[in-house]
């Protein structure tokens, strides 16, 4: 497995890639090659090689391009092979505009996941291990912020569009907020086993593999419905 890490802070970039290389055996069954690059042009060159990398971690703030999706858009425009791209960002979760940047990366520009530069190290390492295993991964605190849609008409319309029953929608909204199975069971006063059964039905209807992918799809649908309303 080949990973390209793109960050114009050269020392941090080299240190991170070396750390991943040394510890990759703890997270992945594959041998991992890590390649640090410092510019968007170098990143585009790497994804154009044969064979291409298996995963790219892209700093959204590359070369001072702070607060938007321009860097990701340019990389994806040069990525016809569809190499998975994870966005790394210093955006804060307290600013609604910055949350919408993350939502746009996931919904419109096919980001494979999100890593927060200001997040906890343990959370980042969990995300790395999940993404090295091929999962789409987003920190729970980001999912909770993405789920901040309260328009009742939008919620009702989304439930219809996704063909979810009222009970499935109750569980789905909790998934969208980033709650764990035990938290959902407590909130809805149902058994953890029932949560698992309903969750499997939801994943099947949404055509996703896990809770994170379901949460992202649900929040994207809520956002679209809210905008239309």
C-alpha positions in Angstrom: 0.0 0.0 0.0 1.3 3.4 -1.0 0.3 6.6 0.9 1.0 10.1 -0.3 0.8 12.8 2.4 0.5 16.4 1.0 1.4 19.3 3.3 3.5 22.4 2.8 4.8 22.3 6.4 7.7 20.1 5.3 9.0 19.1 8.7 5.5 18.0 10.0 4.8 16.2 6.7 8.1 14.2 6.8 7.6 13.4 10.5 4.0 12.2 10.0 4.8 10.0 7.1 7.7 8.5 9.0 5.5 7.8 12.0 2.9 6.1 9.8 5.6 4.0 8.1 6.9 2.8 11.4 3.6 2.0 13.0 1.6 0.9 9.9 1.9 -2.8 10.9 -0.3 -2.0 13.9 -3.1 -0.8 11.7 -2.8 -2.6 8.4 -2.0 -6.1 7.3 -0.3 -4.6 4.2 3.2 -3.2 3.9 2.9 0.6 3.7 5.1 2.9 1.7 4.7 6.6 2.6 5.6 9.5 0.3 5.7 13.1 1.7 5.1 15.8 -0.9 4.9 19.6 -0.3 3.0 21.0 -3.2 -0.2 20.4 -5.2 1.8 19.9 -8.4 3.8 17.1 -6.7 0.6 15.5 -5.5 -0.9 15.5 -9.0 2.3 14.0 -10.3 2.2 11.2 -7.7 -1.4 10.2 -8.5 -0.5 10.2 -12.2 2.1 7.5 -11.7 1.6 3.9 -12.6 0.7 2.3 -10.3 -1.0 5.2 -8.5 -1.0 5.5 -4.7 -3.7 3.8 -2.7 -4.5 6.8 -0.5 -3.8 10.5 -0.5 -3.9 12.7 2.6 -4.4 16.3 1.5 -3.9 19.5 3.6 -6.8 21.8 2.6 -4.7 24.8 3.7 -2.0 24.0 1.2 0.0 27.0 0.1 -2.2 29.4 2.1 -5.5 28.3 0.4 -7.3 28.5 3.8 -11.0 28.1 4.3 -12.2 26.5 1.1 -12.3 23.5 -1.1 -10.2 24.8 -4.0 -7.2 22.6 -3.3 -9.4 19.4 -3.2 -11.2 20.5 -6.3 -8.0 20.9 -8.3 -6.6 17.6 -7.1 -9.8 15.7 -7.9 -9.9 17.3 -11.4 -6.5 15.6 -12.0 -7.6 12.3 -10.4 -9.4 10.4 -13.2 -8.4 7.1 -11.6 -10.4 8.0 -8.4 -7.5 7.6 -5.9 -9.2 8.0 -2.5 -8.4 11.4 -1.0 -8.6 12.2 2.7 -8.8 15.9 3.7 -6.7 17.2 6.6 -7.8 20.5 7.9 -7.3 23.1 10.7 -10.9 24.3 10.3 -12.8 24.7 13.6 -16.1 23.1 14.4 -17.5 26.2 16.0 -17.9 28.1 12.7 -20.9 27.0 10.6 -19.2 28.2 7.4 -16.2 26.0 8.1 -18.5 23.0 8.8 -20.1 23.6 5.4 -16.6 23.4 3.8 -16.2 19.9 5.3 -19.7 18.9 4.2 -18.9 20.1 0.6 -15.7 18.1 0.6 -17.6 14.9 1.5 -20.7 15.5 -0.5 -19.5 17.1 -3.7 -15.8 16.3 -4.0 -15.7 12.6 -2.9 -13.4 13.0 0.1 -12.7 9.6 1.6 -12.5 11.0 5.1 -11.5 13.8 7.4 -8.7 14.3 9.8 -8.7 17.3 12.1 -5.3 18.8 12.7 -6.4 20.2 16.1 -8.1 16.9 17.1 -7.0 14.5 19.7 -4.0 12.2 18.7 -5.9 9.1 19.8 -8.8 10.0 17.5 -6.5 10.7 14.6 -4.8 7.4 15.0 -8.2 5.6 15.1 -9.1 7.4 11.9 -5.8 6.4 10.2 -6.3 2.7 11.1 -9.9 2.8 9.7 -9.0 4.5 6.5 -6.0 2.2 5.9 -8.5 -0.6 6.1 -10.5 1.1 3.3 -13.2 2.7 5.3 -14.7 6.2 4.8 -14.1 7.8 8.2 -15.1 11.1 9.9 -14.5 12.0 13.6 -17.7 11.8 15.7 -17.5 15.4 16.6 -17.7 16.3 12.9 -20.6 14.1 12.4 -22.4 15.7 15.3 -21.9 19.2 13.8 -22.9 18.0 10.3 -26.2 16.8 11.8 -27.3 20.2 13.1 -30.4 20.4 10.8 -33.6 21.0 12.7 -36.2 21.9 10.0 -39.1 19.5 10.5 -40.3 19.5 6.9 -36.8 18.7 5.7 -36.6 15.7 8.1 -39.9 14.4 7.0 -39.1 14.7 3.3 -35.7 13.0 3.8 -37.4 10.1 5.5 -39.6 9.6 2.5 -36.8 10.1 0.0 -34.7 7.4 1.7 -37.6 5.0 2.1 -37.1 4.7 5.9 -39.9 3.7 8.3 -40.5 6.0 11.3 -38.5 3.7 13.6 -35.7 3.3 11.1 -35.6 7.1 10.8 -35.4 7.5 14.6 -32.3 5.3 14.6 -31.0 6.9 11.4 -31.1 10.4 12.9 -29.1 9.1 15.9 -26.5 7.6 13.5 -26.3 10.9 11.7 -25.5 12.6 15.0 -22.5 10.2 15.5 -24.0 8.3 18.4 -22.8 4.8 19.2 -25.0 1.8 19.3 -25.3 1.9 23.1 -26.0 5.6 23.1 -28.8 5.1 20.5 -30.3 2.3 22.6 -30.4 4.5 25.7 -31.8 7.5 23.8 -34.6 5.5 22.1 -35.2 3.1 25.1 -34.7 0.0 22.9 -32.2 -2.9 23.2 -28.7 -2.7 21.7 -29.6 -5.8 19.7 -32.6 -4.0 18.2 -30.4 -1.1 17.3 -28.1 -3.5 15.4 -31.0 -5.0 13.5 -32.5 -1.7 12.5 -29.0 -0.3 11.6 -28.4 -3.2 9.2 -31.7 -2.5 7.5 -30.7 1.2 7.2 -27.3 0.4 5.8 -29.0 -1.9 3.2 -31.5 0.8 2.2 -28.8 3.5 1.9 -26.4 1.1 0.2 -23.5 1.8 2.6 -21.2 -0.4 4.6 -21.0 1.1 8.0 -22.2 3.7 10.5 -19.9 6.4 9.3 -20.9 6.1 5.6 -24.6 6.1 6.7 -24.1 9.2 8.8 -22.5 11.1 5.9 -25.2 10.1 3.5 -28.0 11.0 5.9 -26.5 14.4 6.7 -26.0 15.1 3.0 -29.6 14.3 2.4 -30.8 16.4 5.2 -28.7 19.3 4.0 -30.1 19.0 0.4 -33.7 18.8 1.8 -33.1 21.8 4.0 -31.8 23.9 1.1 -34.8 22.9 -1.1 -37.2 23.8 1.7 
